[in-house]
Amino acid sequence: MNTIDVTMALVIGGLFAVGFFLMLQRSLMRIVLGFILLGHGTNLLLLVAGGTPGRPPVPDGRIDDPAGTADPLPQAMALTAIVITFGLTAFLMALAYRSWRMTGHDEVRDDVEDRRIGTVRERAEAGSVADRETGGTAPGGER
């Protein structure tokens, strides 16, 4: 393992970490930026997986030494990932712009129904914990 591999691993790990952190925020622009960073990290990961940079997929129209060629599949996957990331980024930007125009801010609101379901689940879990602590019995009289 050489220094460039370690450096690229740290850069890719940093991009993924910051991207996931930004996607967990409540601001839509931070979510979009996190998605963009995840896309860049994915592209770097695919290109690093392709092997030594600068080698052609098929040198001079013939393949004499397979170790001297590059794997074209990660390059094709990186190009596909670029297109997909661009399309989804444009879509997310349109959603963020529409949300900003409709509400005046880009913060994601809590879903009332989701909060209600979470409250019901928390009450049910608290009830089961209280039953276990007090040694409550099941409706059929079983313990």
Secondary structure by P-SEA (a helix, b strand, c coil): ccaaaaaaaaaaaaaaaaaaaaaacccaaaaaaaaaaaaaaaaaaaaaaccccccccccccccccccccccaaaaaaaaaaaaaaaaaaaaaaaaaaaaaaacccccccccaaaaaaaaaaaaaaaaaaaaaaaccccccccc
